[in-house]
Amino acid sequence: MTVDDTGSGAGGDGRVDPHAPDNGEDPLALRLEQLILGAERRYTPFQAARSAGVSMELASRFWRAMGFADIGQAKALTEADVLALRRLAGLVEAGLLSEAMAVQVARSTGQTTARLAEWQIDSFLEGLTEPPEPGMTRTEVTYPLVELLLPELEEFLVYVWRRQLAAATGRVVQAADDEEMVDRRLAVGFADLVGFTRLTRRMEEEELGELVEAFETTAADLVAARGGRLIKTLGDEVLYAADDAGVAADIALRLVETLANDETMPELRVGMAFGTVTTRMGDVFGTTVNLASRLTSIAPRDAVLVDSAFAEELIRTGEAPVSEAEAAAAEKEGEETPSYRFALQPMWQRPVRGLGVVEPWLLTRREGRSS
């Protein structure tokens, strides 16, 4: 295979000036890329794959999994790209990862960091790079700012990743068996803003963005603080999970209570289910997740609906009484009763699309009980 190493900015000896514009690219963009990557463009994809000792086919799979577009045979890759390919291939060769698993590692890392990078540029760097003085251009501000921020953000990213990895590893080693590591019994909750579609027609884009950000921030903080895990946000909806049904119930009620006290926020409805959940790349799948989603769609405003398995788990763990009548009768007779945190009220059975007939339960906090 013949590779043409010459291109825009190439000298007679075939070397490329890293500061020369390539195919009309902005010189500042190229300087920023070199600053962030810490290396010059040196390789075409074929050359990088060859230097890493990886087939071009596998290299392409890795790059696409990481979320990078095909670039033909442009000289756009660096020593860091070669090292990344070598590391992934080395893990496969050593038998630590299968090839399919290595591609999954590339994909999960690429998807997560792509979203993080977009958020940092859109919401963070863009605001900071506003010219501080009249007459200064964004160009004059951006490079030195990125130069100062880059090592700090990199250190913080590694710190958070290690913390999250430690927490996830702890959950895995506590699993009862290997099967439970992938298919686990979890409480899953969806929280959905009521009337969001109508709001999108009435509110300005900036106002809508601020509302969504406030909702996501509030939800993320509450889920994390109470011991749950935020799986993902979908603008007007958040999906979270918890190992314990009582934790998930407390999060749901706190979300409703918090947003009800905020006049700028729409009403909220929450649906939760408890059962076996399949986890893949940080996301959750299965009938339990689908049921939680369907319960959200039929939940009353500012209310929480749970499925019968969730209700049974709260009763089993002593978080809720079998019935309020039974709890009241025991209290009236002076019997010592558990300190229940939640109350459950059975609702009418109803058909739910794709899941048959379900029996939802209305979840509330018992009077005078707050965690």
C-alpha positions as CSV (number, residue, x, y, z in Angstrom):
1,M,0.0,0.0,0.0
2,T,1.5,3.4,-1.1
3,V,0.8,6.3,1.2
4,D,1.3,9.9,0.1
5,D,3.0,11.8,3.0
6,T,3.0,15.1,1.3
7,G,0.3,17.7,1.8
8,S,-0.4,21.3,2.6
9,G,2.5,22.9,4.4
10,A,5.0,20.1,3.4
11,G,8.5,21.0,2.5
12,G,10.7,19.4,-0.2
13,D,11.9,16.8,2.2
14,G,8.3,15.6,3.0
15,R,8.3,17.0,6.5
16,V,5.2,18.9,7.6
17,D,5.3,22.2,9.5
18,P,2.9,21.7,12.4
19,H,2.1,25.4,12.5
20,A,1.2,25.6,8.8
21,P,-2.5,25.7,8.0
22,D,-3.7,22.3,6.6
23,N,-6.5,22.4,4.1
24,G,-7.6,25.8,5.2
25,E,-7.6,25.0,8.9
26,D,-7.4,27.9,11.3
27,P,-3.8,28.3,12.6
28,L,-5.0,29.0,16.1
29,A,-7.1,25.8,16.0
30,L,-4.0,23.8,15.0
31,R,-1.9,25.5,17.8
32,L,-4.7,24.6,20.3
33,E,-4.9,21.1,19.1
34,Q,-1.1,20.7,19.5
35,L,-1.3,22.2,23.0
36,I,-4.1,19.9,24.1
37,L,-2.7,16.8,22.6
38,G,0.9,17.6,23.6
39,A,2.2,16.3,20.3
40,E,2.5,17.2,16.6
41,R,0.6,15.6,13.7
42,R,3.0,13.0,12.4
43,Y,1.1,10.0,11.1
44,T,-1.6,9.0,8.6
45,P,-4.0,6.4,10.0
46,F,-2.1,3.7,8.1
47,Q,1.2,4.8,9.5
48,A,-0.2,5.0,13.0
49,A,-1.6,1.5,12.8
50,R,1.7,0.1,11.4
51,S,3.7,1.9,14.1
52,A,1.4,0.4,16.8
53,G,1.6,-3.1,15.3
54,V,-2.1,-3.2,14.8
55,S,-4.1,-4.0,11.6
56,M,-5.7,-1.1,9.8
57,E,-9.1,-2.8,10.2
58,L,-8.7,-3.1,14.0
59,A,-7.3,0.5,14.3
60,S,-10.4,1.8,12.4
61,R,-12.7,-0.1,14.7
62,F,-11.0,1.4,17.7
63,W,-11.1,5.0,16.3
64,R,-14.7,4.8,15.3
65,A,-15.6,3.3,18.7
66,M,-13.9,6.3,20.3
67,G,-16.2,8.6,18.2
68,F,-13.7,9.9,15.7
69,A,-14.6,10.4,12.0
70,D,-12.7,8.6,9.2
71,I,-10.0,11.0,7.9
72,G,-8.8,9.0,4.9
73,Q,-5.1,9.1,4.8
74,A,-4.6,12.6,6.1
75,K,-1.5,13.2,8.3
76,A,-3.4,14.1,11.4
77,L,-2.4,11.6,14.1
78,T,0.2,11.9,16.9
79,E,2.4,9.7,19.0
80,A,-0.4,9.7,21.6
81,D,-2.7,8.0,19.0
82,V,-0.1,5.4,18.3
83,L,0.4,4.7,22.1
84,A,-3.4,4.4,22.6
85,L,-3.7,1.8,19.8
86,R,-0.7,0.0,21.2
87,R,-2.2,-0.1,24.7
88,L,-5.6,-1.4,23.6
89,A,-4.0,-4.0,21.3
90,G,-1.6,-5.0,24.2
91,L,-4.5,-5.7,26.5
92,V,-6.0,-8.0,23.9
93,E,-2.7,-9.8,23.2
94,A,-2.1,-10.3,26.9
95,G,-5.5,-11.9,27.2
96,L,-6.8,-9.3,29.7
97,L,-9.5,-8.2,27.3
98,S,-11.2,-9.8,24.3
99,E,-11.1,-7.8,21.1
100,A,-14.9,-7.1,21.5
101,M,-14.3,-5.9,25.1
102,A,-11.5,-3.6,24.0
103,V,-13.8,-2.0,21.4
104,Q,-16.4,-1.6,24.2
105,V,-13.8,0.1,26.4
106,A,-13.0,2.5,23.5
107,R,-16.7,3.2,22.9
108,S,-17.7,3.8,26.5
109,T,-14.7,6.1,27.1
110,G,-15.2,8.0,23.9
111,Q,-18.9,8.5,24.5
112,T,-18.4,9.7,28.1
113,T,-15.5,12.0,27.4
114,A,-17.1,13.4,24.2
115,R,-20.1,14.6,26.2
116,L,-17.8,16.0,28.9
117,A,-15.7,17.9,26.4
118,E,-18.7,19.4,24.7
119,W,-20.1,20.5,28.0
120,Q,-16.8,22.1,29.1
121,I,-16.5,24.0,25.8
122,D,-20.2,25.1,25.6
123,S,-20.8,26.0,29.2
124,F,-17.3,26.7,30.7
125,L,-14.6,27.8,28.3
126,E,-16.9,29.8,26.1
127,G,-17.9,32.0,28.9
128,L,-14.3,32.4,30.3
129,T,-12.9,33.3,26.9
130,E,-15.0,36.4,26.5
131,P,-12.5,39.2,25.9
132,P,-11.9,40.8,29.4
133,E,-11.0,44.2,27.9
134,P,-12.3,46.1,24.9
135,G,-10.1,45.6,21.8
136,M,-8.9,42.1,22.8
137,T,-9.9,39.3,20.6
138,R,-11.0,35.8,21.7
139,T,-7.9,34.5,19.9
140,E,-5.7,36.5,22.2
141,V,-7.4,35.1,25.3
142,T,-8.1,31.4,24.4
143,Y,-4.6,30.0,24.0
144,P,-3.1,31.2,27.4
145,L,-6.3,30.3,29.2
146,V,-6.4,26.7,27.9
147,E,-2.6,26.4,28.7
148,L,-3.4,27.3,32.3
149,L,-6.6,25.2,32.7
150,L,-5.5,22.0,30.9
151,P,-3.3,20.4,33.6
152,E,-5.7,21.3,36.3
153,L,-8.7,19.8,34.5
154,E,-6.7,16.7,33.5
155,E,-5.7,16.1,37.1
156,F,-9.3,16.6,38.3
157,L,-10.7,14.3,35.6
158,V,-8.3,11.5,36.7
159,Y,-9.2,12.0,40.3
160,V,-13.0,11.8,39.7
161,W,-12.5,8.7,37.4
162,R,-10.5,6.9,40.1
163,R,-13.2,7.7,42.7
164,Q,-16.0,6.5,40.4
165,L,-14.0,3.4,39.5
166,A,-13.4,2.6,43.2
167,A,-17.1,2.9,43.9
168,A,-18.1,0.8,40.9
169,T,-15.6,-1.9,41.8
170,G,-16.8,-2.0,45.4
171,R,-20.4,-2.7,44.1
172,V,-19.1,-5.5,41.8
173,V,-17.1,-7.4,44.4
174,Q,-20.1,-7.3,46.8
175,A,-22.3,-9.0,44.2
176,A,-23.4,-12.5,45.3
177,D,-22.2,-14.2,42.2
178,D,-20.8,-13.5,38.7
179,E,-24.2,-13.5,37.1
180,E,-25.3,-10.7,39.5
181,M,-22.5,-8.5,38.3
182,V,-24.3,-8.0,35.0
183,D,-27.9,-8.9,35.8
184,R,-28.6,-7.3,39.2
185,R,-31.7,-6.5,41.2
186,L,-32.0,-2.7,41.4
187,A,-34.5,0.0,42.1
188,V,-34.9,2.1,39.0
189,G,-36.6,5.5,38.8
190,F,-37.6,7.9,36.1
191,A,-38.4,11.6,37.1
192,D,-40.2,13.5,34.4
193,L,-41.1,17.3,34.1
194,V,-44.8,17.7,33.4
195,G,-45.8,19.7,30.3
196,F,-42.2,20.2,29.1
197,T,-43.3,20.1,25.4
198,R,-45.7,23.0,26.0
199,L,-42.9,24.9,27.7
200,T,-40.6,24.5,24.7
201,R,-43.2,26.4,22.6
202,R,-43.5,29.3,25.2
203,M,-40.0,29.8,26.5
204,E,-37.0,31.4,24.9
205,E,-34.2,29.0,24.1
206,E,-31.9,30.5,26.8
207,E,-34.7,30.3,29.4
208,L,-35.4,26.7,28.5
209,G,-31.7,25.8,28.7
210,E,-31.4,27.4,32.1
211,L,-34.5,25.4,33.3
212,V,-33.2,22.1,32.0
213,E,-29.8,22.8,33.6
214,A,-31.3,23.7,36.9
215,F,-33.5,20.5,36.8
216,E,-30.5,18.2,35.9
217,T,-28.3,19.8,38.5
218,T,-30.9,19.5,41.3
219,A,-31.6,15.9,40.3
220,A,-28.0,14.9,40.1
221,D,-27.1,16.5,43.4
222,L,-30.1,14.8,45.2
223,V,-29.4,11.4,43.6
224,A,-25.7,11.5,44.5
225,A,-26.2,12.8,48.1
226,R,-28.8,10.2,49.0
227,G,-26.7,7.2,47.7
228,G,-28.2,6.6,44.2
229,R,-26.5,6.7,40.8
230,L,-27.6,9.0,38.0
231,I,-27.7,6.9,34.9
232,K,-28.5,9.6,32.4
233,T,-30.4,12.8,31.7
234,L,-32.7,13.4,28.8
235,G,-33.5,17.1,29.1
236,D,-36.9,16.9,30.8
237,E,-36.3,13.4,32.3
238,V,-33.7,11.8,34.5
239,L,-33.0,8.1,35.0
240,Y,-31.4,6.9,38.2
241,A,-30.9,3.6,40.1
242,A,-30.1,2.4,43.6
243,D,-29.3,-0.9,45.1
244,D,-31.8,-0.3,47.9
245,A,-35.5,0.4,47.4
246,G,-35.7,2.7,50.4
247,V,-32.9,4.9,49.0
248,A,-34.6,5.1,45.7
249,A,-37.9,6.0,47.4
250,D,-36.4,8.7,49.5
251,I,-34.7,10.2,46.3
252,A,-38.0,10.2,44.5
253,L,-39.9,12.0,47.2
254,R,-37.2,14.5,47.8
255,L,-37.2,15.3,44.1
256,V,-40.9,16.0,44.2
257,E,-40.7,18.0,47.4
258,T,-37.7,20.1,46.2
259,L,-39.2,21.0,42.9
260,A,-42.6,21.7,44.4
261,N,-41.0,24.4,46.5
262,D,-39.4,26.0,43.4
263,E,-41.9,28.3,41.7
264,T,-39.8,28.4,38.5
265,M,-40.0,24.6,38.1
266,P,-42.9,22.6,36.4
267,E,-44.6,19.8,38.3
268,L,-42.8,16.5,38.5
269,R,-43.9,12.9,38.3
270,V,-41.9,9.8,39.1
271,G,-42.2,6.1,38.3
272,M,-40.1,3.4,39.9
273,A,-39.8,-0.4,39.6
274,F,-37.7,-3.0,41.4
275,G,-36.2,-6.1,39.8
276,T,-33.6,-7.6,37.6
277,V,-31.7,-5.1,35.5
278,T,-29.0,-5.6,32.9
279,T,-26.2,-3.1,33.0
280,R,-24.1,-2.3,29.9
281,M,-21.6,0.6,29.5
282,G,-23.1,2.5,32.4
283,D,-26.7,2.2,31.2
284,V,-29.5,0.0,32.4
285,F,-31.9,-2.2,30.3
286,G,-34.7,-4.6,30.8
287,T,-38.3,-5.0,31.7
288,T,-37.8,-3.3,35.1
289,V,-36.5,-0.2,33.3
290,N,-39.4,-0.2,30.8
291,L,-41.9,-0.6,33.6
292,A,-40.5,2.3,35.6
293,S,-40.8,4.4,32.4
294,R,-44.4,3.4,31.8
295,L,-45.3,4.1,35.4
296,T,-43.9,7.6,35.0
297,S,-46.2,8.3,32.1
298,I,-49.3,7.5,34.2
299,A,-48.2,9.0,37.5
300,P,-50.2,11.9,38.9
301,R,-48.6,15.3,39.0
302,D,-46.2,15.8,41.9
303,A,-46.6,12.1,42.8
304,V,-44.6,8.9,42.8
305,L,-45.9,5.5,41.5
306,V,-44.1,2.2,42.2
307,D,-44.7,-1.3,40.9
308,S,-45.8,-4.2,43.1
309,A,-42.3,-5.6,43.4
310,F,-41.0,-2.2,44.7
311,A,-43.8,-2.1,47.2
312,E,-43.1,-5.7,48.3
313,E,-39.4,-4.8,48.8
314,L,-40.2,-1.8,51.0
315,I,-42.5,-4.0,53.1
316,R,-39.9,-6.8,53.3
317,T,-37.2,-4.4,54.5
318,G,-39.5,-2.7,57.1
319,E,-39.6,0.6,55.3
320,A,-43.3,0.5,54.8
321,P,-46.2,-1.3,56.6
322,V,-48.3,-4.0,54.8
323,S,-51.2,-1.5,55.1
324,E,-51.9,1.7,57.0
325,A,-54.9,0.1,58.6
326,E,-52.7,-2.7,60.1
327,A,-50.1,-0.1,61.3
328,A,-52.8,2.1,62.9
329,A,-54.4,-0.9,64.6
330,A,-51.0,-2.0,66.1
331,E,-50.4,1.5,67.3
332,K,-53.8,1.8,68.8
333,E,-53.3,-1.4,70.8
334,G,-50.0,-0.1,72.1
335,E,-47.9,-2.7,70.3
336,E,-44.3,-1.7,69.4
337,T,-44.2,-1.2,65.6
338,P,-41.3,-0.5,63.3
339,S,-40.5,3.1,62.5
340,Y,-41.9,3.1,59.0
341,R,-40.6,5.8,56.6
342,F,-43.0,5.3,53.7
343,A,-46.7,4.7,53.1
344,L,-48.1,2.7,50.2
345,Q,-51.6,3.1,48.7
346,P,-52.7,0.5,46.1
347,M,-54.1,2.1,42.9
348,W,-56.5,0.6,40.3
349,Q,-54.9,-2.1,38.2
350,R,-54.5,-1.0,34.6
351,P,-53.0,-2.3,31.3
352,V,-49.6,-0.9,30.4
353,R,-48.5,-0.9,26.8
354,G,-46.2,-3.8,26.2
355,L,-46.2,-5.1,29.8
356,G,-49.7,-6.3,30.4
357,V,-51.8,-5.4,33.5
358,V,-49.8,-3.9,36.4
359,E,-50.8,-2.8,39.9
360,P,-49.3,0.6,40.7
361,W,-48.9,1.8,44.2
362,L,-48.8,5.5,45.3
363,L,-45.8,6.1,47.4
364,T,-45.8,8.9,50.0
365,R,-43.8,9.8,53.1
366,R,-45.4,8.7,56.4
367,E,-46.6,11.7,58.4
368,G,-43.8,13.2,60.4
369,R,-41.2,11.0,58.8
370,S,-38.3,12.6,56.9
371,S,-34.8,11.3,56.4
